[in-house]
Amino acid sequence: MASEQLTEAQAQPGQLIELASLPNLRDVGGWPTVDGRVVRRGMVFRSTALHSLSDDDTARLRALRITTIYDLRTARERLEAPDAAIGEQANLSLDVLADTSMAIPAKLHEVLVDPAVVARVSTELTGGKGVEHMSESYRHYVTLPSAIASYRRMVAGLLGEDPAALLIHCTTGKDRTGWGTAVLLSALGVAREDIYREYLLTNEHLLPTFTGVFAKFAEAGGDPELLRPLLGVDAAYLDQSFAEADRVWGGMDEYLSGCLGLDDRARERLRNRLLV
């Protein structure tokens, strides 16, 4: 019975890989494509940053045989919270937000319990400003030169001949990583509704890990509801990136080909590698 339950669980796309020190680690595989194929499992993973990995979880992550890590964080984030080594992986720095002045604390959950920070954040996020901030970020993912260069390099790596697995992450593994995953699934031909389903799984798998942060934020005088736009995801955020691709490039296909270099031939190579 246990083996049957495990097989059934593994058959579900977006399955969480439960590591206590690495929240929201997921296999990007398992999603069906519009041409009847399925994204291969065990090839592309997504997660939060790796700076807090325990020894046990490091061993479990190593077992996934990941050979390349795409780190989408800023230089400051990487400096303040460097990834733990999990083997001989190539760790590629793809600073999506290098061309903005946007500052993202490397240890966001720790910063948000400081009373002085709570007071400032509460002022900055009132009146829907948190949603506005996140929406602006998602537009940046499509238009910033640093974002274009980062995601272009990411998809170029996906086109490599090495069939081994890779991991995509930022700090909380939900926004820059969320768009990167949406880019990949779009290129593979996954239906838009399933791309949103995959994206929104973060609210199930990551938000519960922030329970203590919400409580301490409240203890320090803040309204926990102000944090939800920052610590969770919303379909409206992903809408912004897709709408920006439509506005600037004329559609997602044109964004993939004209901006990221994934023309029809490259997309077919990608599909042959990552679909079954």
FINUKE-195680 format. One record per residue (C-alpha): y, x, z. Coordinates in steps of 0.02 Angstrom, whole numbers, padded with zeros to 5 digits, always signed. Layout:
YXZ ...
***
This chain:
+00000+00000+00000 +00122+00140+00045 +00096+00225-00123 +00123+00060-00214 +00286+00032-00120 +00342+00208-00161 +00306+00184-00346 +00403+00022-00346 +00551+00103-00259 +00552+00249-00378 +00555+00127-00524 +00727+00065-00472 +00873+00154-00555 +01003+00229-00441 +00877+00265-00305 +00953+00353-00154 +00876+00519-00105 +00896+00515+00083 +00961+00677+00156 +01053+00660+00321 +01174+00803+00284 +01205+00757+00102 +01257+00575+00086 +01249+00480-00078 +01128+00599-00164 +01061+00501-00312 +00957+00530-00467 +01060+00473-00616 +00899+00433-00710 +00810+00268-00729 +00946+00168-00815 +00898+00080-00977 +00994+00109-01137 +01043-00018-01268 +00916+00056-01391 +00770+00024-01274 +00750+00197-01199 +00775+00253-01018 +00875+00397-00943 +00753+00531-00885 +00731+00553-00698 +00739+00720-00612 +00865+00793-00735 +01039+00746-00672 +01087+00715-00492 +01252+00669-00408 +01309+00694-00228 +01446+00737-00106 +01494+00919-00075 +01360+01037-00008 +01457+01122+00132 +01367+01033+00276 +01186+01050+00219 +01058+01073+00357 +00915+01196+00335 +00789+01057+00313 +00895+00968+00184 +00927+01131+00093 +00740+01151+00072 +00723+00972+00009 +00866+00993-00113 +00791+01156-00175 +00632+01059-00215 +00728+00961-00347 +00731+01123-00450 +00917+01112-00488 +00976+01262-00589 +01159+01218-00618 +01289+01140-00504 +01449+01067-00577 +01579+01072-00438 +01725+00959-00487 +01832+01000-00335 +01999+01089-00327 +02012+01273-00282 +02077+01224-00110 +01931+01109-00077 +01807+01244-00125 +01896+01373-00018 +01903+01262+00137 +01725+01198+00120 +01619+01311+00009 +01453+01242-00052 +01299+01301+00041 +01183+01407-00064 +01023+01315-00109 +00943+01450-00215 +00989+01546-00372 +01088+01406-00452 +01237+01436-00563 +01384+01353-00476 +01517+01310-00605 +01693+01269-00548 +01766+01127-00651 +01932+01087-00568 +01968+00913-00636 +02135+00898-00544 +02201+01075-00570 +02350+01009-00669 +02414+00893-00533 +02494+00920-00364 +02372+00796-00289 +02301+00869-00128 +02130+00812-00070 +02072+00876+00101 +01906+00965+00086 +01844+00885+00247 +01923+00715+00226 +01823+00628+00362 +01882+00756+00490 +02065+00747+00440 +02070+00557+00454 +02040+00556+00641 +02193+00662+00685 +02326+00545+00761 +02469+00628+00667 +02375+00612+00503 +02328+00433+00543 +02511+00387+00569 +02563+00468+00406 +02418+00396+00306 +02449+00223+00376 +02628+00231+00310 +02575+00300+00142 +02437+00171+00113 +02522+00009+00163 +02567-00123+00034 +02425-00083-00084 +02480+00097-00107 +02303+00159-00079 +02241+00060-00228 +02387+00122-00333 +02348+00301-00286 +02165+00283-00334 +02208+00196-00496 +02324+00338-00545 +02186+00464-00509 +02065+00374-00624 +02192+00376-00765 +02214+00563-00736 +02027+00590-00763 +02050+00542-00946 +02217+00621-00989 +02248+00777-00883 +02217+00937-00981 +02118+01007-00833 +02012+00849-00827 +01980+00854-01014 +01930+01037-01003 +01817+01006-00853 +01724+00856-00922 +01712+00939-01093 +01630+01090-01013 +01515+00975-00914 +01450+00887-01069 +01435+01053-01161 +01320+01111-01020 +01219+00951-01035 +01190+00995-01218 +01114+01163-01173 +00936+01205-01217 +00880+01233-01037 +00782+01076-00986 +00804+01109-00800 +00896+00992-00681 +01080+00994-00634 +01192+00922-00498 +01368+00850-00516 +01477+00834-00361 +01655+00832-00294 +01703+00808-00111 +01647+00630-00076 +01545+00617-00236 +01620+00453-00291 +01777+00470-00399 +01779+00628-00505 +01589+00624-00495 +01590+00437-00530 +01687+00459-00692 +01582+00608-00742 +01425+00503-00720 +01504+00359-00816 +01545+00480-00958 +01364+00540-00965 +01288+00366-00959 +01410+00305-01092 +01360+00448-01206 +01177+00407-01178 +01202+00225-01228 +01184+00140-01058 +01263-00033-01057 +01435-00043-00978 +01376-00168-00847 +01241-00047-00789 +01368+00095-00783 +01469-00011-00662 +01312-00052-00562 +01273+00133-00544 +01452+00172-00496 +01463+00036-00363 +01304+00094-00276 +01417+00218-00186 +01481+00075-00077 +01302+00044-00018 +01254+00224+00009 +01415+00313+00061 +01528+00190+00152 +01402+00162+00294 +01409+00349+00333 +01595+00330+00371 +01571+00205+00514 +01625+00334+00641 +01778+00381+00538 +01834+00200+00529 +01811+00182+00718 +01907+00342+00759 +02044+00296+00636 +02066+00132+00731 +02064+00222+00899 +02205+00333+00836 +02310+00179+00795 +02266+00150+00612 +02202-00003+00520 +02027+00040+00455 +02051-00076+00307 +02180+00045+00239 +02042+00176+00218 +01926+00071+00112 +02020+00104-00051 +02005+00291-00016 +01828+00302+00051 +01744+00172-00059 +01744+00131-00243 +01804-00021-00338 +01765-00083-00512 +01953-00093-00540 +01963+00097-00523 +01834+00127-00658 +01925-00004-00763 +02075+00114-00762 +01979+00258-00839 +01900+00151-00974 +02067+00069-01011 +02150+00239-01024 +02015+00296-01146 +02053+00141-01249 +02242+00168-01240 +02246+00354-01278 +02093+00378-01388 +02060+00206-01459 +01897+00177-01367 +01759+00261-01271 +01668+00322-01427 +01827+00405-01488 +01858+00481-01316 +01682+00554-01314 +01696+00626-01489 +01880+00670-01509 +01914+00725-01330 +01749+00790-01262 +01669+00852-01421 +01522+00732-01420 +01512+00680-01602 +01365+00580-01668 +01259+00735-01694 +01294+00801-01518 +01261+00632-01440 +01094+00622-01529 +01048+00794-01460 +01099+00736-01286 +00995+00578-01302 +00843+00673-01363 +00855+00785-01210 +00892+00655-01076 +00808+00495-01136 +00627+00441-01140 
***
